[in-house]
Amino acid sequence: MATSKVTPDGDAIVTEVHIDAAPDRVFQALVDPQQVPQWWGQGGVYRCTKFHADLRVGGKWLCEGIGPDGGDFKIVGEYQEIDPPHLLVYTWVASWTGDMKTTVRWELEPTNPGTLLRIRHSGLAAYPQAAQSYRGWPRMLGWLRAFLDNGETVADRKQAAAK
């Protein structure tokens, strides 16, 4: 189960999960355009349908998908730090938040067995209402964990009930 907390200054959401896979495997699932759409999402919630990564500092990344209302969304950013399989840092600009630019930092720490995966989504203090939309990191890390630990894909997950 993923744990999540908001930093005292309200600037970041920090979420952690333990995954049984090695850091190399986890890192690949985060950046491989073939793998990301397999695990990122659930029908009725949101799901990534296309992912592109120019995996180099200064390279761009893109996720396109379908939101809970059935409409399209897009998230784009630029890689700032890359240290496989330990660290991945990039900017994050989501279509549903306008031009709000934040930073996502993935830290992968080897454990025995597996990986402690920590994500820190920062730059949120200036956008308190928009920051609420990023409370879904535990669910997203749960999807990643299910993919890596059990081979579960978006297609395997039940459609989420409408709210």
C-alpha beads as a LAMMPS data file, in Angstrom:
LAMMPS data file: protein, C-alpha beads

163 atoms
162 bonds

1 atom types
1 bond types

-500.0 500.0 xlo xhi
-500.0 500.0 ylo yhi
-500.0 500.0 zlo zhi

Masses

1 110.0

Atoms # bond

1 1 1 0.000 0.000 0.000
2 1 1 1.298 3.443 -0.886
3 1 1 1.575 6.128 1.776
4 1 1 1.252 9.805 1.016
5 1 1 1.639 13.093 2.865
6 1 1 1.636 16.777 2.097
7 1 1 4.717 18.643 3.307
8 1 1 4.086 21.139 6.137
9 1 1 4.562 24.098 3.783
10 1 1 1.952 22.665 1.385
11 1 1 4.424 22.775 -1.493
12 1 1 4.787 19.049 -2.153
13 1 1 3.053 15.715 -1.999
14 1 1 5.385 12.855 -1.077
15 1 1 4.222 9.315 -1.782
16 1 1 6.060 6.028 -1.164
17 1 1 5.452 2.423 -2.072
18 1 1 7.493 -0.772 -1.869
19 1 1 7.661 -2.788 -5.088
20 1 1 9.080 -6.302 -5.251
21 1 1 10.906 -5.596 -8.534
22 1 1 14.515 -4.408 -8.745
23 1 1 15.199 -0.680 -9.332
24 1 1 16.260 -1.319 -12.973
25 1 1 12.883 -2.892 -13.711
26 1 1 10.936 -0.121 -11.932
27 1 1 12.887 2.595 -13.747
28 1 1 12.149 1.006 -17.126
29 1 1 8.422 0.881 -16.337
30 1 1 8.528 4.632 -15.659
31 1 1 10.157 5.622 -18.953
32 1 1 9.436 2.951 -21.577
33 1 1 6.773 4.153 -24.074
34 1 1 5.589 0.554 -24.498
35 1 1 5.128 -0.078 -20.767
36 1 1 3.696 3.185 -19.410
37 1 1 0.285 2.893 -21.161
38 1 1 0.026 -0.679 -19.872
39 1 1 0.000 0.354 -16.199
40 1 1 -0.922 4.078 -16.006
41 1 1 -4.650 4.263 -15.547
42 1 1 -8.020 2.712 -15.093
43 1 1 -11.206 3.077 -17.111
44 1 1 -13.563 5.602 -15.524
45 1 1 -10.687 7.315 -13.676
46 1 1 -8.072 8.321 -16.224
47 1 1 -5.675 6.413 -18.391
48 1 1 -2.592 7.064 -20.465
49 1 1 -3.050 5.982 -24.069
50 1 1 0.189 7.370 -25.533
51 1 1 3.569 8.018 -23.942
52 1 1 6.721 9.459 -25.460
53 1 1 10.093 9.960 -23.750
54 1 1 13.251 11.593 -25.079
55 1 1 15.220 10.275 -22.111
56 1 1 18.049 12.782 -21.763
57 1 1 18.489 15.939 -19.709
58 1 1 16.592 18.596 -21.624
59 1 1 14.590 15.935 -23.479
60 1 1 10.813 16.185 -23.588
61 1 1 8.229 13.696 -22.409
62 1 1 4.514 13.480 -23.202
63 1 1 1.543 11.549 -21.896
64 1 1 -1.804 11.702 -23.662
65 1 1 -4.889 10.000 -22.366
66 1 1 -8.569 9.884 -21.523
67 1 1 -9.922 11.527 -18.366
68 1 1 -12.822 10.463 -16.136
69 1 1 -15.266 12.513 -18.229
70 1 1 -14.161 10.738 -21.414
71 1 1 -12.325 13.837 -22.631
72 1 1 -8.713 13.966 -23.712
73 1 1 -5.880 15.169 -21.508
74 1 1 -2.201 15.833 -22.055
75 1 1 0.762 16.097 -19.686
76 1 1 4.124 17.366 -20.943
77 1 1 7.462 18.130 -19.388
78 1 1 11.210 18.220 -19.686
79 1 1 13.718 15.897 -18.054
80 1 1 15.922 17.740 -15.559
81 1 1 17.904 14.910 -13.914
82 1 1 18.361 11.290 -14.971
83 1 1 20.427 8.760 -13.027
84 1 1 19.170 5.270 -13.939
85 1 1 17.990 3.378 -11.997
86 1 1 18.088 5.677 -8.965
87 1 1 16.642 9.065 -9.908
88 1 1 14.330 10.680 -12.443
89 1 1 13.300 14.358 -12.245
90 1 1 11.136 16.235 -14.731
91 1 1 8.797 19.182 -15.066
92 1 1 5.052 18.541 -15.238
93 1 1 2.485 20.661 -17.072
94 1 1 -1.012 19.151 -17.261
95 1 1 -3.731 20.312 -19.630
96 1 1 -6.279 20.486 -16.801
97 1 1 -4.193 23.039 -14.854
98 1 1 -3.350 25.501 -17.631
99 1 1 0.269 26.622 -17.670
100 1 1 0.997 25.571 -14.067
101 1 1 4.499 24.049 -14.081
102 1 1 5.528 21.763 -11.223
103 1 1 8.311 19.240 -10.657
104 1 1 8.103 15.471 -10.174
105 1 1 11.042 13.648 -8.580
106 1 1 11.220 9.842 -8.534
107 1 1 13.749 8.246 -6.148
108 1 1 14.351 4.494 -6.362
109 1 1 16.092 2.919 -3.397
110 1 1 17.115 -0.741 -3.550
111 1 1 15.732 -2.919 -0.754
112 1 1 15.947 -6.603 -0.064
113 1 1 13.893 -7.603 -1.953
114 1 1 12.807 -4.935 -4.398
115 1 1 12.630 -1.161 -4.434
116 1 1 11.379 1.608 -2.205
117 1 1 9.895 4.081 -4.677
118 1 1 9.433 7.660 -3.491
119 1 1 7.805 10.360 -5.575
120 1 1 7.851 14.037 -4.642
121 1 1 5.562 16.326 -6.628
122 1 1 6.597 19.882 -5.730
123 1 1 5.829 23.448 -6.693
124 1 1 2.229 23.159 -5.519
125 1 1 2.117 25.898 -2.833
126 1 1 1.329 28.583 -5.393
127 1 1 -1.625 26.547 -6.706
128 1 1 -3.503 25.177 -3.645
129 1 1 -6.725 24.359 -5.500
130 1 1 -4.962 22.694 -8.412
131 1 1 -2.806 20.766 -5.934
132 1 1 -5.929 18.832 -4.902
133 1 1 -5.919 17.142 -8.309
134 1 1 -2.572 15.548 -7.460
135 1 1 -3.797 13.603 -4.443
136 1 1 -4.064 10.546 -6.715
137 1 1 -0.373 9.583 -6.556
138 1 1 -1.034 6.648 -4.170
139 1 1 -3.504 5.178 -6.658
140 1 1 -1.036 5.666 -9.515
141 1 1 1.793 4.008 -7.581
142 1 1 -0.608 1.176 -6.742
143 1 1 -1.160 0.649 -10.469
144 1 1 2.594 0.609 -11.074
145 1 1 3.111 -1.836 -8.216
146 1 1 0.336 -4.136 -9.492
147 1 1 1.906 -4.073 -12.964
148 1 1 5.392 -4.907 -11.726
149 1 1 4.468 -7.329 -8.932
150 1 1 1.574 -9.147 -10.636
151 1 1 1.595 -8.205 -14.328
152 1 1 -1.724 -6.356 -13.972
153 1 1 -2.456 -3.937 -16.823
154 1 1 -5.043 -1.229 -17.446
155 1 1 -7.020 -3.802 -19.456
156 1 1 -7.129 -6.121 -16.414
157 1 1 -8.609 -3.494 -14.071
158 1 1 -12.333 -3.119 -13.649
159 1 1 -13.944 0.070 -14.856
160 1 1 -14.213 2.444 -11.889
161 1 1 -17.748 3.194 -10.778
162 1 1 -19.022 6.613 -11.806
163 1 1 -19.142 9.119 -8.990

Bonds

1 1 1 2
2 1 2 3
3 1 3 4
4 1 4 5
5 1 5 6
6 1 6 7
7 1 7 8
8 1 8 9
9 1 9 10
10 1 10 11
11 1 11 12
12 1 12 13
13 1 13 14
14 1 14 15
15 1 15 16
16 1 16 17
17 1 17 18
18 1 18 19
19 1 19 20
20 1 20 21
21 1 21 22
22 1 22 23
23 1 23 24
24 1 24 25
25 1 25 26
26 1 26 27
27 1 27 28
28 1 28 29
29 1 29 30
30 1 30 31
31 1 31 32
32 1 32 33
33 1 33 34
34 1 34 35
35 1 35 36
36 1 36 37
37 1 37 38
38 1 38 39
39 1 39 40
40 1 40 41
41 1 41 42
42 1 42 43
43 1 43 44
44 1 44 45
45 1 45 46
46 1 46 47
47 1 47 48
48 1 48 49
49 1 49 50
50 1 50 51
51 1 51 52
52 1 52 53
53 1 53 54
54 1 54 55
55 1 55 56
56 1 56 57
57 1 57 58
58 1 58 59
59 1 59 60
60 1 60 61
61 1 61 62
62 1 62 63
63 1 63 64
64 1 64 65
65 1 65 66
66 1 66 67
67 1 67 68
68 1 68 69
69 1 69 70
70 1 70 71
71 1 71 72
72 1 72 73
73 1 73 74
74 1 74 75
75 1 75 76
76 1 76 77
77 1 77 78
78 1 78 79
79 1 79 80
80 1 80 81
81 1 81 82
82 1 82 83
83 1 83 84
84 1 84 85
85 1 85 86
86 1 86 87
87 1 87 88
88 1 88 89
89 1 89 90
90 1 90 91
91 1 91 92
92 1 92 93
93 1 93 94
94 1 94 95
95 1 95 96
96 1 96 97
97 1 97 98
98 1 98 99
99 1 99 100
100 1 100 101
101 1 101 102
102 1 102 103
103 1 103 104
104 1 104 105
105 1 105 106
106 1 106 107
107 1 107 108
108 1 108 109
109 1 109 110
110 1 110 111
111 1 111 112
112 1 112 113
113 1 113 114
114 1 114 115
115 1 115 116
116 1 116 117
117 1 117 118
118 1 118 119
119 1 119 120
120 1 120 121
121 1 121 122
122 1 122 123
123 1 123 124
124 1 124 125
125 1 125 126
126 1 126 127
127 1 127 128
128 1 128 129
129 1 129 130
130 1 130 131
131 1 131 132
132 1 132 133
133 1 133 134
134 1 134 135
135 1 135 136
136 1 136 137
137 1 137 138
138 1 138 139
139 1 139 140
140 1 140 141
141 1 141 142
142 1 142 143
143 1 143 144
144 1 144 145
145 1 145 146
146 1 146 147
147 1 147 148
148 1 148 149
149 1 149 150
150 1 150 151
151 1 151 152
152 1 152 153
153 1 153 154
154 1 154 155
155 1 155 156
156 1 156 157
157 1 157 158
158 1 158 159
159 1 159 160
160 1 160 161
161 1 161 162
162 1 162 163
